[in-house]
């Protein structure tokens, strides 16, 4: 015979598991397996230092990668590299896993190279029309705004820019001169960018997702920069892009006794299943770099575009749901400043390569780190 206290315990347990089960049904069944890592020091290619790789994208048709450097045009003009990477690195010959094949300098709409300090490129994504979307954090200290541009991958020239909401742009009045301070903060702008592609036909529309690394000025709380705004666009073959929604993305909470000095959202990747993203959050602490991978479900999140500030109560803003996929610190390997992420080729068993790359900040104390995973999604 079961006593009353036991019945209550069973009842509470059953009640507690229902939300958890519903939450689990919301997410896809994903898994990761570490396949290998390669670390490269900064080296020169065609008179440019190869480093600062803060974003990467995969060209499936040509089995090549494009990687963007965030040099700010200081050590060499703003640029991206074309890379040939091993599908899985050979542990006995890691130096053969990464080959730089070419470098392309970015040019503005007039065909001129960007002047130093006027562009800070952080993310890159290849579109079905074989153009590159590149995000720049700008230089807020010099009153140079951030932008997201579409570039020709052959010439590196800017074709057009995306219209950004004024609330993301510092020094731009939203309504009148008495607007509250707003916009991205210096070096904390658009670090992530991904395209949701359902068709490789160049004339079909596709989706674009981007978000700042940290909270906008108007969304900051004291010692809390975790409330981000994620933008969701549809890019049409004819006419301007359409901003579909803006949603609240919450960074993973920092434990009160943590040695973490900084955290941020550094990359997004749109999965083939519409409505799902991968996100990469990077931390810096007194003990070094850390990173976490999450699965993000975009459905049912509140559109925050009409909410002036997120620094108050969030009772009227349902955030994007996310689920931890992997804490990379659990791998037991040294981690560098991971900032780039993309899915690569498919493997014979139907899984895919998930590739991460680090920005070494052109520092002698850091390396450019590539990490290969087997990424699998169960039906």
N, C-alpha and C positions, 0 to 999 in steps of 0.2 A: 504494500500500500504506500502510495506517495503522499507525504505530508504537505500541508498548505504552503510552507516556505519553499519546498521543492517545486511545487506547481507554479508559484510566483516566479521562481528563477527561470523555469522553462519558458513561461509566458514572456518574460522580459527578453530572454535570449532570442526567442522567435521574432519578437517585435524589432529587436535591434538588427537582426540579419536581413530583414526585408529591404531596408534602404541600401544596405551594402550589396545585396544581390542585384537590386535595380541599377546601382551604380556600375557594377561589373558588366551588366548587359549593355550599358551605354558604350563601352569601349571595345575595340577590336582585340583579338587574341594575337598579340605580337611577341616575338622573342628575339634575343640577340645572342650571338656567340662571337667572342673575340677570336680573330684569325691571325692578327699580327700587327706590329708597329714598326715604323721606320723613323729615325731622327736624323735630320740634316742640319749642318751648320749653315750660316749665311754664305753664299758663294755668288760669283758674278756670272752673268749670262748676257752677252752682247752689251757690255759696258753698263749693266744694271745689276744692283744687288738683289738676289732672289731672297725675299723675306717679307715679313709683314702680311702673310697670306691670311686674310680675314674672311674670305668667302670663296666657295668653290661650287661649280655646277658641271653636270655631265652631259656630253653630247653623245647620245646613244647611236645615232646614225654613223658616226665616225669613230666611236670608241675612244674619245678624247675628253679631257677635262679642261675647263677654263678656271683659273684662279686669280682673284683680284688682290692687288697689293695696296696697303693703306699708307704708303710712303708719304702722302700729301704733296708729292711732286718735289720733295726736298733732295733726296739722294739721286733721283732720276725722275723724268717726267711720269705723271700718273699713268698707270699701266695695268694690263692683265697678261697672264701667261697661258700658253697652251701646253698641257702636260700629257704625257703618256705614262700611265701607271699600270703596274702589274695587277692582274685580277686578284691574286693573293700573293703577298710578298714571300720571297724565299728567305727563310731565316739564315741560310748559309751565305746568301749574297744580297743583303738588304740594299746595297748601293745601286742595284739594278732595278729596284722597284719604282723609282721616280726618275723620269727623264723630261727635261724642259726642252720643248721643240721650237717655241717661238715666243716673242714678246710683242705686244701691240700697245702703242701709246694712245691715250685718250685725247680727243680733240673736242672743242666746243662746237656750237652750231655754225660758227664761221670757219671752221676747219683749223683753228689755232690750238696749239698745246695749252693746257691749263697752266697758269702761273703757279709757282710754289705757294703753298698755304691757302690756295683758293678752293681746294677739293680734298675731301677725306673719304675715299671710297672704302666701303666696308662689306658690301654684299653684292652678289652677282647671280643671275639666273638666265638660262637660255630659253627663248620662246619658240613656239612652233613655227613662226615665220623666220626663224634663224636670225634673230636679233638678240642682243644681250640687254637685260635690264640691270642697271647698276645703281646702288644707293650710296649717296654721299652725306656724311654728317655735316658738311659745311665747315665753317669756322666762326662760331658765334662771337668769339672775342673780337674778330675783325668785321663783324656784322655781315658775314657771308652766310646766307641761309642754306639749310639742307635741301637736297632735291633727289628725286628718283628719275633717272633718264633711260631712254632706249637708245642703244648704240649699235652701230654697224660693226660686226665682229671682224671684218676684213680691214677696214680703214680706221676703226676706233672712233669715228665721228659721231657726235650726238645727233640723233634724228628728231627726238622730241622729248618733252618732260611731262611728268604726271602732275596733275593739279592736286596740291595738298591742302587740307583744311587750314584756314588761317590760325586756328587755335594751336597748331603745331609749329607755327612760324614766329620766332621772336621778332620783336620790333615791327610787327605788322598789326595795325589796329583791327580788331574784330568788328566793333560797332562804332566806337568813338574814342576820343583821347583819354577817357577815364576808365578804360578797360583794366581789369586786374592784370598783373604780369602773367605772361603765358608763353608757351612754346617749349621746344626741346632745350636741354641744357648743353653747354659746351662739351664735346666729346662723349655725349650720351644720347646721340640721335639714332638715326635709322641704321641699326647694326644687322637687322635681319630682313630677308626678302625671299619670297618663294612664289612660284607660279603653280596654280592648280590647272592641270592640263588633262582634258578628257579626249582630245583628238589632236593628232599631229598635222592635220590639214591646216595650211597657213591662213586660210580664210575663215576659220572657225574661232569664235570667242574663247577666251580663257580667263582665269581668275588670278589676281595678284594679292598677296598678303604681305604686310609689313608692319613693323612696330618699332618704337624706340627702345633703346637698351634699358632705360630707366624712366622714372615718372616724369611727366611734364611739370613745368614750374608750378602750374595751378593745381596739380594733383599731389604735390608733396605733403607728407606729414612729417612731424618732427622725428628725425632718425628713422624714417620709413619711406623708402623710394619704391615700394613694391607694386604700386597701382599703375599699370600701363594701359595704353589704348592701342588696340590692334585694328588696323585698317584692312578692309576687304573690298577690292575693286573687281569689276568685270571689264576686261579689255576687249573692245569690239574692233573688227577689221576696218570699219568705216565710222567716222565720227569720234567724239571724245570718249575717254574712259568714264565709267559710271561707278561712283562710290556706293557700294551696296549697304555697308554697315560699318559701325565702329563698336568694338566690344572690349570689355574690361578683362585684362589678363593679369593675374596675381602671381608675382614671383613667389618661389618657395620661401616660407618663413625662416628667418635666421634665429637659431636658438639663443636665448638670453645670455648664456655663458659662452657663446661662440667667439672664436678669435678672428672671425670674418671681418675684413676691412671694406670689401665692396662686393656687390653682386649685380648681375644684369642678364637680360635676355639677349643672346648673341646670335641666334640663328633659328629659322623656321624652315620646315620642309613640308609641302603639301603631299599627302599620300594619294594614291590612285582612287581610293574610296572617298568620294566627295563628302566633305564635312569633317575630315580628320587631318590633323597636322602632327608633325613631330616638332618639339621645341628643345633647344639646347640652352641651359642656363649655366653661366660661368661664375665662379666665386674666386676671390683672392683673399687669403688669410695670412696670418703671421707664419704659417707653416707651408705656404705655397698655393698653387692653383688647385681648384676643384671644379667639377662639372657634373651636371645631372641631365639625363634625357627623359623627356615626358611625352606621353601621348595626349593630344588635345582634341576634344570634341567641340565643334563650333555651334552645334544646335542649341536652341533655347536660351542663348545668352542675350542679355539686354543690349539694345542699341544705345550707346552712351553719347551719341553725337549731340544730344540736346541737354546733356548734363554739364553745366558750366565748370564745376570742379568736382573731383573725386576725393577731395581731402576730408569730406564729412562722412556721414553715415552712408553705408552701402546697401541699406535696406531696399532701395529702389533700383538696384543694379545687380542683376544675376550675372556672375562672371562666367567666363569660359571654363568648362570642366577640364581638368587634366589629371593624369594618372602617371605616377613614377614608373618609368620603364627600366632605367638603370642609373644608379649612382656610380659614376666612373671611379670614384675613390675605392670602391669595393673590388676593383680589378687587381689591386696590388701592384700597379705599375706607376712610375713617375708621370705626372701630367704637366704639360705646358699650358700655354694660354689658348685653349681650344676656342675657336670662333667660327669655323666653317663646317658645313655638313651638307652631304648630298647622297642620294641613292645612285649607285653605279650599275654595272651590268648584272644580268641574271646568271645564276649558276645552274649547272645541269639538273639539280634537284628542284628547281623552281624558285629558290630563295634568291635574294639580291645582296649585293655588296652595299653596306652603309659605310661611308667614308667620312672621317673627321680630320680636320687640319687645324694647326695652331698658328697664331700670329706671334712671331718671336720678337716683335718690337725692335728688330735690328740690334738686339742686345747680345753681347758676347756671353752673357750668362744664360741665354735661352737658346732653344733649338726650334726648327720647323718640324713639328711632329705630325706624322700621318698615322691614323689608326683605322684598321680594317675590321669590320664586323660582318658576320653572316646575319642578314635581316630576314625574318620569316614571318609571314602572316597566315595563320590557319583560317580555313574557310568557316 
